[in-house]
């Protein structure tokens, strides 16, 4: 009723200023003819706005799930798997995120992780501890897959599946001694897949924290798994 009243007032002002009912009628019919087009445009705009709000809401929930994952599994897994990376010092330099980082630094690091072909060597690493840790966390990982919102985040879902596969490969072996080179290469490939997904997701999660939750970002920087001796104390 309010909109109709505003329309009547505006048409009344047009009639007073122009004094021509014929011109006013022509304009009214012209606007009426375009009304379906207006409805389509407005509907599409509103639908896009609503979808974007829904997507942002889903992503906020997803980032909460991702945060729990890194607190329970991801940070320690990233630290342990970094020991399997050949020439890890260079990689660590790119992952030493600090409070001064801006969007450009995060983008540069993600580009480096996507293009850099890391080398994994697990033959001289102690894999039993990694196996026990991942087997212990299996039920937690399963609970994450029960979250339907994960379907909106394909990369994180791929990360979980790659971690599950690594758990199965490690659990299937009773011993890691005297492994043939072909089997070592296979495990190296599984670890490489997990580390690739994990490192990229971690950087994107840290970027999210810096943008939306600076107080959580501050602690995450101090506990960076790429630091040899992380210290939660603020200096």
Secondary structure as UniProt FT lines:
FT   HELIX           2..18
FT   HELIX           21..33
FT   HELIX           35..69
FT   HELIX           70..74
FT   HELIX           75..82
FT   TURN            83..84
FT   TURN            86..87
FT   HELIX           88..94
FT   TURN            99..100
FT   HELIX           103..115
FT   TURN            123..124
FT   HELIX           128..136
FT   HELIX           138..145
FT   HELIX           148..152
FT   HELIX           154..171
FT   TURN            177..178
FT   HELIX           181..212
FT   HELIX           214..222
FT   TURN            225..226
FT   TURN            228..229
//
